[in-house]
Amino acid sequence: MEVFECVSTLSSIRSYQQKQVPDEVVREVLEAGRLAPSAHNDQPWEFILIKDQSALSDMKRYCVSGSFITQVDFAIVVVTDPSSKWHEIDSTRAVQNMVLTAWNHKLGSCWIGRLEKKGLMEYLNIPKELNVLTVLPFGYFDERLIDTVKFRRDPDQVFHLDSYGSRLTSNL
Ligand SMILES: Cc1cc2nc3c(=O)[nH]c(=O)nc-3n(C[C@H](O)[C@H](O)[C@H](O)COP(=O)(O)O)c2cc1C
């Protein structure tokens, strides 16, 4: 898929099909995260691949706003290192790399934001000095579920030309 097509069609998916994802695709998604850019090239991230179905079921209790974690083929827990100043910004770029790479393979995902972090970190043996940014579920989905309309602010509410308040849209 061409990059802008990928960006402009990407949608959060919250309902998944029970279908196995080939290992090489899982690997490519992980690689997309590992290859992300970061401030000072700190790479303040680690990724825990969760493939075990009973672990995915157990994790539902920590994924407060992502009960759909139980439906997916795999999930990636994004662990960041707070000793690096921009750890969450850098790791968010890794997340976007991963979800776009997955989308290119017709795999959906959704950022799970509300986590019971303490319990999740204990469950996954994550050292206390680290942080969990998000849990990303990945799986195939019914393409009819994709929103054809993107609910975004209008271009003339967000674009400016040369200075704040000068509208761009009438000039391009
Ligand atoms: C930081 C962040 C946190 C989010 N947390 C959740 C969440 O906890 N549960 C959920 O279902 N969606 C979550 N989302 C997905 C957003 O609701 C979604 O991206 C937004 O509504 C736009 O929809 P779209 O991704 O389909 O274009 C989150 C997205 C971001 C970027």
The ligand as an ORCA input file, in Angstrom:
! r2SCAN-3c Opt
* xyz 0 1
  C      -2.968      7.959     23.118
  C      -4.191      7.190     22.621
  C      -4.938      6.462     23.532
  C      -6.035      5.716     23.093
  N      -6.701      4.922     23.987
  C      -7.690      4.114     23.544
  C      -8.289      3.178     24.422
  O      -7.915      3.067     25.583
  N      -9.284      2.377     23.941
  C      -9.711      2.470     22.650
  O     -10.618      1.729     22.268
  N      -9.159      3.356     21.782
  C      -8.142      4.157     22.189
  N      -7.513      5.014     21.309
  C      -7.970      5.096     19.915
  C      -8.681      6.430     19.640
  O      -9.936      6.433     20.272
  C      -8.797      6.624     18.114
  O      -7.515      6.692     17.554
  C      -9.570      7.884     17.736
  O     -10.894      7.815     18.177
  C      -9.584      8.116     16.230
  O     -10.144      6.997     15.576
  P      -9.344      6.197     14.452
  O      -8.056      5.718     15.102
  O     -10.228      5.048     14.075
  O      -9.057      7.113     13.317
  C      -6.424      5.750     21.728
  C      -5.643      6.489     20.820
  C      -4.544      7.183     21.247
  C      -3.692      7.928     20.233
*
